[in-house]
């Protein structure tokens, strides 16, 4: 049964609340403020104890089509201008802060940590159930950035034939380690062993802080986000997590069979440096964009690849003129492969 979608506004304990017909689950005003709402999705406890994900939504009244956004590593949903674009086109917008990320991170958690990317299927399946069965949306576009793009592609491949996702938009998906093929090949067995034997071992692989500095308005960028949830130096990188990423990459290289249209977008250039470089403002400073594009055909039989000149790693955080191009390309692809009903 499809639940009636009622505009938010009822007050409980001083916060606006939107209830669904699922016992014990309710949407409340999100940290971004109205019109964003959030609900905690309890998950099966893991080796660290209680764990949950957070589903953020911004409903469009009467809409039967929706977007579900998945963030990247060392990340969470804050890109409200992305939601603005989709809601203006008539899509209800949802974003999922995965377990141990952003809104879902708890003091007893190892940040961002899992040992199997398939673990995320639990929150993805539940989010899609809410979007489709409870909120009544009949068409779903999944939009994944970086690690979220890898997670989304692997999940979609495991859900082939179920009609859960109608289109996939991948923004600089993490399909390959930013290293040479020789380093990836020679290092894989050792990483697999460490990932199994000592999954919570911290690896000497910190993020380049200059990427976040190039984005945040307190440094060299123009964006506002919580540096506690997306710190410039990143969180510790764990062996078990990196081994799980590596296994996901092997699956991609072997080939997936995603059965919906896919749009893969990546910058035209990358900058690999541990120092500040002005090129970080208009290139991918995290992944090798050429490697991403080269792997696009492995995702499925219906993949469109777009390279964006001047794009940073999160393409929707690029300079204004570049963002306009990104959104124009998404709209062009949607007009062809995800037309309005």
Secondary structure, DSSP 8 states (H G I E B T S, - for coil): -------S-EEETTEEEEE-SSTT-EEEE-TT-TT-EEEEEE---BTTB--EEEEEEE--TT--EEEEEE--TT-----HHHHHHHHHTT-EEEEEE-TTSGGG--TTS-TT--S-GGGGHHHHHHHHHIIIIIS---EEEEEEETHHHHHHHHHHHHTTTS---SEEEEES---S-SS-HHHHHHHHHHHHHHHHH-TT-EES----HHHHHHHBTTTTS-B---TTTS-TT---EEHHHHHHHHHHHHHHHH---B-SEEEEEEES-B---SS--GGGGTSBSSS-HHHHHHHGGGSBSSEEEEEETT--SSGGGS-HHHHHHHHHHHHHHHHHHS---
